[in-house]
Amino acid sequence: MVLSLRLSQFALALTAAASFLSVSQPAVAQEVVLKGKDSPLNITGTLLSTSGGRFLVRTAIGEFEIEQSLVTCEGAACPQERNVEYDLRLVGEGEVAGVLLPIIAEGFAATLDAETVLVDTNGAPIDADRIMDEFTEADQLDIEIIDYEGEEVANLGIIRAEGIPAYELMVSGEGPILFSDTRATRRERDLIEEAGLGDLRSYEQDHVIAVEGFAVVVNPKNAINGVTIEQVAGVFSGIITDWAQLGGEAGPINLYSFDSDSETFNTISELLLEPFDYALSPEANIVRNSGELSAAITRDESGFGVISYHSRRGTRALPLTNECGMTFYVSPFNIKTEEYPLGHRVHAYNRPDVEGYARDFLAYIDGPDLDGLVSKAGFVDLSVVSEIQVDAAERVALAASESADPYERGYMETLMQSQSEYERLSTTFRFAPGSNELDAKSRRDLARMLRYLNERQPEEVLAVGFTDNKGTFDANILVSEQRAEEVIRQIQNASEENELDNITFTAMGFGELSPAACNSTPQGRRTNRRVEMWVK
């Protein structure tokens, strides 16, 4: 048994035991003495661990875990103050910092003919399985890059920070590259711009390195078939508390959630609660991380929660229906297309003046090796995959059956025929607001598309454009076809001479037909303004 001490509560009770320990413990190589900074605590024992900002000490009467900030440590085994000169410090949020960045750093080190060693702030090695535990207790993780002869090549630091404090680290130069699983807010962008550090929406400073989706999960024994997005929001707010309200058997719903102050919850709130002006129910069971949430729901047959797709583990993900009646299943393909309603991008933002290792690190995350590392970390990478178009064709067929306009129905029939003959690729091109220019992510997706086309060499490629429902039907058909033509032009301009000569490219436009989201919100309309890539 390990006793975790809070000195303000237990110091006096332990003083007598500490006096006994100081005279009865035999001297050993790892022996230390811990003395309270503001208390009479005095414990002698064998130092077992310094992870997570705590000392774990074995004494004659058991093991004690004590916060390092509350005691001084005397003895040869005590961690020495580290004076590290960092070659690069990265700023990250939540699981992006604790899971994804160490994997990317591992790949970056390989380009230097080196490998990584993870250490805590005391210099003690950290088991990879304990990284998130380490970040729960501390705000920084250090990564030593060591070459294959054992020589130190570089020191990296990963600082865990969220919101404005994270962007302030970028402004100060302490963290020139910031990784976030949410898009920078206007306030955060303004902070960077006012410091003369550029525009975080620009191609040069915004790197989308992965996409992720939140799954609505229940216990595998729960027989409920699916939920609407509004119902999920109702459960989180406490408006819906019984499974009978979701079409299941009567019984209380046990909601599990991340803390409302966490960055992960802020993303969930933005997607689920804020559109309905809801707040988290005070009855929610709060967990520290995704591992705790998935484990809790796996144990609890009445459990309900929202968790990142890569962390769902033994839970069961429910299909989601939006306010327009469209049903979505969480899958890597649907997340990659950015049409799954609870999806979001993972960004890397950088100062415009990066140099040295920071510049090299940015070049690395823009390179061809990134997707494999993202997948290794359990996130959804941006590599190109294909899928038959069953769900999309069913939506168009339903719309065609309900359409009274033979002119529009003719376009729908052409669309359905093409969907039955071609597979869709996961890469979907989108445009900067109000223009025919690709957004920053789509410009980088061009390289991925070229790699896919060179490797697979499909006979035919269709670039198929769609719009939202603003404007007239014919005008939207024309705009969508023009955007499809622009995507083809950019792919061909980015290719080497004769590289794609064996592939036939065709542009088609179907305007507002086959929406992938509701047109009732700005985000939904943005999702619908897209160019899909189909192959035969």
Phi, psi and omega per residue, in radians:
M1 nan 2.391 3.099
V2 -1.889 2.230 3.084
L3 -1.703 2.042 3.114
S4 -1.569 2.111 -3.006
L5 -1.723 2.379 2.887
R6 -1.994 1.980 -2.939
L7 -1.035 -0.584 -3.116
S8 -1.090 -0.420 -3.094
Q9 -1.743 -0.594 -2.937
F10 -2.011 -0.019 -3.006
A11 -1.012 -0.858 -3.078
L12 -1.151 -0.649 -3.121
A13 -1.154 -0.486 -3.065
L14 -1.622 -0.161 -3.059
T15 -1.033 -0.779 3.140
A16 -1.125 -0.786 3.121
A17 -1.078 -0.673 -3.129
A18 -1.099 -0.706 3.131
S19 -1.080 -0.701 3.101
F20 -1.101 -0.756 -3.094
L21 -1.111 -0.655 -3.037
S22 -1.159 -0.362 -3.136
V23 -1.848 -0.308 -3.031
S24 -1.777 -0.263 -3.121
Q25 -1.388 2.233 3.074
P26 -1.239 2.610 3.126
A27 -1.255 2.231 3.110
V28 -2.325 3.008 -3.037
A29 -1.089 -0.586 -3.072
Q30 -1.751 0.309 -3.073
E31 -1.250 2.370 3.100
V32 -2.359 2.856 3.025
V33 -2.135 2.173 3.115
L34 -1.859 2.175 -3.122
K35 -2.103 2.302 3.124
G36 -1.121 2.359 3.123
K37 -1.241 -0.656 -3.105
D38 -2.185 0.490 -3.125
S39 -2.664 2.897 -3.140
P40 -1.437 0.220 -3.095
L41 -1.048 2.365 3.102
N42 -2.616 1.871 -3.063
I43 -2.183 2.320 3.036
T44 -1.966 2.339 3.134
G45 -3.024 -3.031 -3.136
T46 -1.617 2.162 -3.122
L47 -1.334 2.081 -3.115
L48 -1.726 -0.595 -3.051
S49 -2.771 2.644 3.036
T50 -2.183 0.339 -3.058
S51 -1.325 2.725 3.018
G52 1.140 0.418 3.140
G53 1.259 0.363 -3.124
R54 -2.329 2.665 2.974
F55 -1.693 2.321 2.996
L56 -1.962 2.055 -3.018
V57 -2.167 2.344 3.028
R58 -1.675 2.205 3.135
T59 -2.136 3.138 -3.119
A60 -1.170 -0.370 -3.103
I61 -1.970 0.248 3.093
G62 2.325 -3.078 3.136
E63 -1.732 2.412 3.134
F64 -2.148 2.397 3.083
E65 -2.007 2.145 -2.984
I66 -2.306 2.379 3.092
E67 -1.095 2.236 -3.068
Q68 -1.090 -0.562 -3.063
S69 -1.192 -0.247 -3.051
L70 -1.745 -0.090 -3.097
V71 -2.386 2.809 2.931
T72 -1.795 2.631 -3.094
C73 -2.061 2.234 3.124
E74 -2.111 2.334 3.132
G75 2.352 2.767 -3.079
A76 -1.097 -0.485 -3.093
A77 -1.422 -0.162 -3.116
C78 -1.132 2.482 3.097
P79 -1.100 2.384 3.127
Q80 -1.557 2.553 3.111
E81 -1.078 2.219 -3.092
R82 -1.605 2.361 3.067
N83 -2.015 1.422 -3.004
V84 -1.605 2.323 3.007
E85 -1.784 1.928 -3.031
Y86 -1.453 2.396 3.014
D87 -1.464 -0.431 3.112
L88 -2.853 2.339 3.019
R89 -2.087 2.296 -3.133
L90 -1.900 2.552 3.085
V91 -1.904 2.346 -3.131
G92 -2.529 2.823 -3.126
E93 -2.002 2.358 2.970
G94 0.885 -2.283 -3.089
E95 -1.225 -0.368 3.042
V96 -1.075 -0.742 3.128
A97 -1.270 -0.765 -2.988
G98 -1.512 -0.343 -3.088
V99 -2.041 -0.924 -3.014
L100 -1.313 -0.812 -3.043
L101 -1.102 -0.714 3.091
P102 -1.053 -0.596 3.113
I103 -1.217 -0.748 3.116
I104 -1.121 -0.700 3.109
A105 -1.074 -0.629 3.104
E106 -1.078 -0.760 3.101
G107 -1.174 -0.695 3.116
F108 -1.087 -0.725 3.135
A109 -1.063 -0.625 -3.133
A110 -1.081 -0.528 3.098
T111 -1.219 -0.286 3.107
L112 -1.754 0.232 -3.061
D113 0.967 0.833 -3.072
A114 -2.533 3.087 3.086
E115 -2.379 2.935 -3.066
T116 -1.850 2.584 3.001
V117 -2.211 2.108 -3.136
L118 -1.504 2.300 3.133
V119 -2.360 2.676 3.057
D120 -1.460 -3.091 -3.055
T121 -1.197 -0.183 3.048
N122 -1.633 -0.047 -3.119
G123 1.559 0.094 -3.139
A124 -1.459 2.349 3.123
P125 -1.029 2.547 -3.135
I126 -2.052 2.295 3.020
D127 -1.162 2.370 -3.099
A128 -0.979 -0.548 -3.126
D129 -1.232 -0.232 -3.066
R130 -1.869 0.196 -3.058
I131 -1.065 -0.810 -3.110
M132 -1.163 -0.580 3.039
D133 -1.096 -0.709 3.124
E134 -1.085 -0.752 -3.130
F135 -1.268 -0.319 3.058
T136 -1.185 -0.542 -3.052
E137 -1.783 -0.392 -3.045
A138 -2.247 2.926 -3.104
D139 -1.914 0.127 3.135
Q140 -2.623 2.534 3.040
L141 -2.201 2.338 3.129
D142 -1.815 2.498 3.113
I143 -2.208 2.035 3.059
E144 -1.606 2.259 3.073
I145 -1.734 2.011 -3.042
I146 -2.047 2.283 3.123
D147 -1.332 3.041 -3.000
Y148 -1.270 -0.065 3.045
E149 -1.790 0.104 3.084
G150 1.545 0.094 -3.133
E151 -1.554 2.471 3.127
E152 -1.281 2.249 -3.141
V153 -1.720 -0.791 -3.089
A154 -2.808 2.827 3.048
N155 -2.088 2.174 3.054
L156 -1.938 2.585 3.024
G157 -2.177 2.417 3.036
I158 -1.967 2.001 -3.136
I159 -1.707 2.223 3.081
R160 -1.544 2.065 3.115
A161 -2.674 2.710 -3.082
E162 -2.371 2.642 3.044
G163 1.124 -2.565 -3.078
I164 -0.975 -0.745 3.120
P165 -0.992 -0.592 3.106
A166 -1.142 -0.737 -3.130
Y167 -1.274 -0.474 3.054
E168 -1.159 -0.568 3.063
L169 -1.156 -0.584 3.064
M170 -1.195 -0.734 -3.141
V171 -1.076 -0.744 -3.112
S172 -1.255 -0.277 -3.091
G173 1.555 -0.071 -3.132
E174 -1.168 -0.579 3.084
G175 -2.301 1.544 -3.022
P176 -1.224 -0.287 3.090
I177 -2.190 2.266 -3.079
L178 -2.111 2.279 -3.137
F179 -1.917 2.235 -3.056
S180 -2.478 2.475 3.060
D181 -1.659 0.316 2.971
T182 -2.331 2.642 3.090
R183 -1.229 2.446 3.126
A184 -0.996 2.306 3.134
T185 -1.329 2.935 3.098
R186 -1.005 -0.737 -3.133
R187 -1.096 -0.721 3.140
E188 -1.200 -0.706 3.086
R189 -1.113 -0.720 3.140
D190 -1.093 -0.672 3.127
L191 -1.031 -0.750 -3.139
I192 -1.217 -0.761 -3.107
E193 -1.145 -0.720 -3.138
E194 -1.153 -0.399 3.081
A195 -1.495 0.057 3.133
G196 1.299 0.493 -3.056
L197 -1.918 0.462 2.977
G198 1.534 -2.876 -3.054
D199 -2.053 2.026 -3.090
L200 -1.207 -0.114 3.067
R201 -1.570 -0.109 -3.057
S202 -1.353 2.746 3.119
Y203 -1.042 -0.630 -3.081
E204 -1.241 -0.361 -3.024
Q205 -2.123 -0.082 -3.138
D206 -2.084 2.008 3.140
H207 -2.096 1.922 3.058
V208 -1.445 1.988 -3.011
I209 -1.797 -0.224 3.141
A210 -2.899 2.950 2.974
V211 -2.236 2.719 -3.122
E212 -2.540 2.705 3.096
G213 -2.323 2.616 3.067
F214 -1.684 2.240 3.083
A215 -1.678 2.426 2.992
V216 -1.543 2.044 -2.940
V217 -2.133 2.611 3.062
V218 -2.364 3.058 3.065
N219 -1.164 2.490 -3.125
P220 -0.987 -0.430 -3.135
K221 -1.439 -0.138 3.135
N222 -1.334 2.231 -3.017
A223 -1.618 0.056 -3.112
I224 -1.033 2.442 -2.999
N225 -1.519 -0.522 -3.093
G226 3.035 3.005 -3.110
V227 -2.489 2.783 2.987
T228 -1.561 2.793 3.111
I229 -1.072 -0.672 3.127
E230 -1.137 -0.619 3.092
Q231 -1.149 -0.701 3.101
V232 -1.063 -0.773 3.104
A233 -1.080 -0.642 3.120
G234 -1.133 -0.673 3.086
V235 -1.136 -0.781 -3.106
F236 -1.148 -0.519 -3.116
S237 -1.514 -0.228 -3.102
G238 1.602 0.029 3.091
I239 -1.240 -0.651 3.084
I240 -1.865 2.119 -3.060
T241 -2.211 -0.129 -3.059
D242 -2.206 2.467 -3.112
W243 -1.078 -0.475 3.120
A244 -1.059 -0.500 3.105
Q245 -1.248 -0.237 3.099
L246 -1.902 0.188 3.130
G247 1.534 0.168 3.131
G248 -1.760 -2.974 3.085
E249 -1.303 2.525 -3.089
A250 -1.037 2.448 3.138
G251 2.773 2.672 -3.089
P252 -1.187 2.505 3.041
I253 -1.575 2.210 3.063
N254 -1.703 1.824 -3.089
L255 -1.488 2.291 3.042
Y256 -2.014 2.376 -3.065
S257 -2.587 2.743 2.962
F258 -1.328 2.790 3.138
D259 -1.051 2.469 -3.086
S260 -1.152 -0.232 3.093
D261 -1.573 -0.103 -3.071
S262 -1.449 2.683 3.138
E263 -1.132 -0.643 3.128
T264 -1.077 -0.794 3.118
F265 -1.114 -0.660 3.133
N266 -1.018 -0.670 3.108
T267 -1.174 -0.786 3.112
I268 -1.062 -0.745 -3.138
S269 -1.089 -0.731 3.133
E270 -1.076 -0.667 -3.102
L271 -1.410 -0.602 -2.960
L272 -1.940 -0.833 -2.966
L273 -1.558 -0.784 -3.052
E274 -1.048 -0.667 3.114
P275 -1.037 -0.419 3.135
F276 -1.848 0.064 -3.103
D277 1.028 0.731 3.121
Y278 -1.795 2.834 3.027
A279 -2.243 2.805 -3.096
L280 -1.126 2.382 3.114
S281 -1.098 2.386 3.076
P282 -1.191 -0.192 3.134
E283 -1.530 -0.029 -3.107
A284 -1.128 2.460 3.027
N285 -1.462 2.003 -3.038
I286 -1.519 2.310 3.088
V287 -2.069 2.797 -3.069
R288 -1.465 -0.594 -3.029
N289 -2.686 3.097 -3.068
S290 -1.132 -0.623 3.127
G291 -1.056 -0.752 3.116
E292 -1.144 -0.679 -3.095
L293 -1.171 -0.849 -3.131
S294 -1.116 -0.676 3.125
A295 -1.142 -0.687 -3.124
A296 -1.120 -0.768 -3.109
I297 -1.270 -0.551 3.082
T298 -1.118 -0.552 3.125
R299 -1.471 -0.527 -2.963
D300 -1.820 1.952 -3.117
E301 -1.175 -0.268 3.091
S302 -1.789 0.161 -3.069
G303 -1.281 2.603 -3.137
F304 -2.580 2.378 3.111
G305 -2.893 3.054 3.062
V306 -2.179 2.248 -3.013
I307 -2.528 2.686 3.115
S308 -1.057 2.543 -3.050
Y309 -0.947 -0.731 -3.055
H310 -1.285 -0.151 -3.100
S311 -1.913 0.139 -2.992
R312 -1.232 -0.447 3.024
R313 0.798 -2.065 -3.018
G314 -1.492 0.151 3.123
T315 -1.465 3.054 3.067
R316 -2.039 2.219 -3.124
A317 -1.509 2.396 -3.127
L318 -1.682 2.529 2.972
P319 -1.135 2.574 -3.109
L320 -2.005 2.388 3.078
T321 -2.030 2.274 -3.135
N322 -1.552 -3.097 -3.043
E323 -1.206 -0.250 3.105
C324 -1.620 0.024 3.130
G325 1.537 0.114 3.092
M326 -1.415 2.352 3.127
T327 -1.862 2.352 -3.083
F328 -2.201 2.414 3.024
Y329 -1.840 2.389 3.126
V330 -1.319 2.176 -3.141
S331 -2.738 2.747 3.097
P332 -0.965 -0.702 -3.117
F333 -1.104 -0.853 -3.115
N334 -1.144 -0.545 3.068
I335 -1.251 -0.727 3.131
K336 -1.058 -0.685 -3.141
T337 -1.240 -0.224 -3.102
E338 1.134 0.568 3.098
E339 -1.905 -0.210 3.042
Y340 -1.185 2.234 -2.944
P341 -1.143 -0.379 3.111
L342 -1.871 0.731 -3.139
G343 -1.811 2.810 3.106
H344 -2.756 2.847 -3.128
R345 -1.671 2.662 2.984
V346 -1.860 2.100 -3.027
H347 -1.877 2.631 2.852
A348 -2.066 2.098 3.109
Y349 -1.895 2.523 -3.127
N350 -2.363 2.661 2.942
R351 -1.132 2.662 3.138
P352 -1.319 -0.203 -3.032
D353 -1.888 0.476 -3.112
V354 -1.127 2.596 3.113
E355 -2.632 3.009 3.100
G356 1.067 -2.337 -3.113
Y357 -1.085 -0.571 3.124
A358 -1.103 -0.765 3.107
R359 -1.118 -0.732 3.129
D360 -1.151 -0.666 3.137
F361 -1.140 -0.717 3.097
L362 -1.087 -0.768 3.114
A363 -1.060 -0.628 -3.118
Y364 -1.176 -0.762 -3.110
I365 -1.268 -0.249 3.028
D366 -1.567 -0.021 -3.042
G367 -1.609 -3.134 -3.039
P368 -1.282 -0.231 -3.087
D369 -1.489 -0.230 -2.998
L370 -1.077 -0.783 -3.025
D371 -1.018 -0.694 3.121
G372 -1.109 -0.641 3.132
L373 -1.247 -0.685 3.104
V374 -1.067 -0.765 3.111
S375 -1.130 -0.708 3.119
K376 -1.053 -0.615 -3.138
A377 -1.353 -0.117 3.108
G378 1.644 0.002 3.092
F379 -1.504 2.976 3.115
V380 -1.567 2.012 -3.103
D381 -1.448 3.090 -3.064
L382 -1.814 0.262 3.097
S383 -1.097 2.705 -3.035
V384 -1.534 2.194 3.040
V385 -2.281 2.849 -3.098
S386 -2.057 2.781 3.137
E387 -2.728 2.502 3.066
I388 -1.209 2.753 -2.913
Q389 -1.843 0.935 -3.083
V390 -1.162 -0.939 -3.062
D391 -1.084 -0.768 -3.124
A392 -1.130 -0.708 -3.139
A393 -1.130 -0.651 3.109
E394 -1.126 -0.676 3.124
R395 -1.135 -0.734 3.137
V396 -1.174 -0.716 3.135
A397 -1.058 -0.712 3.109
L398 -1.116 -0.763 3.137
A399 -1.120 -0.680 -3.133
A400 -1.137 -0.666 -3.127
S401 -1.192 -0.426 -3.110
E402 -1.689 -0.123 -3.079
S403 -1.444 2.305 3.103
A404 -1.681 -0.064 -3.081
D405 -1.686 1.921 -3.106
P406 -1.120 -0.497 3.123
Y407 -1.141 -0.862 3.123
E408 -1.180 -0.649 -3.126
R409 -1.101 -0.536 3.095
G410 -1.096 -0.720 3.075
Y411 -1.131 -0.693 3.135
M412 -1.089 -0.708 -3.133
E413 -1.152 -0.678 3.068
T414 -1.113 -0.723 3.121
L415 -1.092 -0.806 3.139
M416 -1.075 -0.716 3.134
Q417 -1.097 -0.743 3.136
S418 -1.170 -0.676 3.132
Q419 -1.092 -0.562 -3.137
S420 -1.321 -0.331 -3.058
E421 -1.761 -0.351 -3.042
Y422 -2.131 2.589 2.967
E423 -1.599 2.577 3.108
R424 -1.627 2.466 3.019
L425 -1.581 2.670 -3.080
S426 -1.262 -0.464 3.130
T427 -1.215 2.160 -3.126
T428 -2.184 2.200 -3.072
F429 -1.601 2.324 3.094
R430 -2.222 2.916 -2.930
F431 -2.118 2.690 3.028
A432 -1.085 2.580 -3.080
P433 -0.936 2.269 3.032
G434 1.226 0.399 -3.113
S435 -2.575 2.997 3.046
N436 -1.739 0.276 3.115
E437 -1.637 2.373 -3.135
L438 -1.114 2.535 3.059
D439 -1.283 3.044 -3.013
A440 -1.042 -0.753 -3.140
K441 -1.097 -0.781 -3.100
S442 -1.127 -0.605 3.100
R443 -1.089 -0.658 3.092
R444 -1.324 -0.473 3.106
D445 -1.177 -0.331 3.095
L446 -1.004 -0.724 -3.136
A447 -1.127 -0.711 3.098
R448 -1.109 -0.731 3.141
M449 -1.109 -0.715 3.116
L450 -1.099 -0.740 3.113
R451 -1.069 -0.741 -3.132
Y452 -1.113 -0.832 -3.098
L453 -1.112 -0.654 3.110
N454 -1.182 -0.668 -3.119
E455 -1.303 -0.711 -3.032
R456 -1.615 -0.531 -3.122
Q457 0.825 1.065 3.088
P458 -1.158 2.695 3.139
E459 -1.177 -0.790 -3.081
E460 -2.303 2.555 3.043
V461 -2.282 2.209 3.026
L462 -1.833 2.269 2.924
A463 -1.729 2.030 -2.973
V464 -2.052 2.006 -3.060
G465 -1.656 2.566 3.079
F466 -2.412 2.763 3.114
T467 -2.274 3.113 2.948
D468 -1.439 -2.977 -3.062
N469 -1.689 0.217 3.074
K470 -1.376 2.351 -3.129
G471 1.698 3.070 -3.133
T472 -1.383 2.787 -3.101
F473 -1.031 -0.875 -3.095
D474 -1.141 -0.671 3.125
A475 -1.125 -0.673 3.118
N476 -1.194 -0.636 3.065
I477 -1.041 -0.797 -3.110
L478 -1.132 -0.809 -3.130
V479 -1.076 -0.750 -3.099
S480 -1.159 -0.621 3.109
E481 -1.240 -0.674 3.107
Q482 -1.091 -0.708 3.128
R483 -1.189 -0.643 3.072
A484 -1.104 -0.711 3.097
E485 -1.118 -0.650 3.129
E486 -1.138 -0.689 3.106
V487 -1.100 -0.777 3.114
I488 -1.058 -0.767 -3.139
R489 -1.036 -0.752 -3.104
Q490 -1.226 -0.636 3.077
I491 -1.089 -0.795 -3.108
Q492 -1.202 -0.645 3.109
N493 -1.169 -0.521 -3.125
A494 -1.447 -0.186 -3.082
S495 -1.525 2.811 3.050
E496 -1.331 2.817 3.140
E497 -1.034 2.287 3.115
N498 1.172 0.110 -3.050
E499 -1.155 -0.620 -3.055
L500 -2.019 0.400 -3.041
D501 -1.111 -0.440 -3.089
N502 -1.534 0.052 -3.097
I503 -1.943 2.307 3.074
T504 -1.613 2.140 3.138
F505 -1.827 2.373 3.100
T506 -2.385 2.393 3.083
A507 -1.803 2.372 3.077
M508 -2.354 2.620 3.107
G509 -2.311 2.314 -3.125
F510 -2.176 0.300 3.020
G511 0.914 -2.226 -3.032
E512 -1.503 0.026 3.129
L513 -1.199 2.662 3.100
S514 0.965 0.994 3.069
P515 -1.094 2.520 3.106
A516 -1.724 -0.090 3.134
A517 -2.716 2.987 3.088
C518 -1.271 2.466 3.114
N519 -1.494 0.158 -3.047
S520 -1.437 -0.183 -3.133
T521 -2.240 2.725 3.088
P522 -1.011 -0.706 3.139
Q523 -1.144 -0.694 3.107
G524 -1.111 -0.742 3.120
R525 -1.144 -0.643 3.087
R526 -1.108 -0.723 3.118
T527 -1.062 -0.644 -3.087
N528 -1.332 -0.366 3.108
R529 -1.474 1.655 -2.953
R530 -2.664 2.836 2.953
V531 -2.173 2.054 3.098
E532 -1.600 2.694 3.101
M533 -1.994 2.135 -3.136
W534 -2.027 2.536 -3.104
V535 -2.308 2.690 3.039
K536 -2.213 nan nan
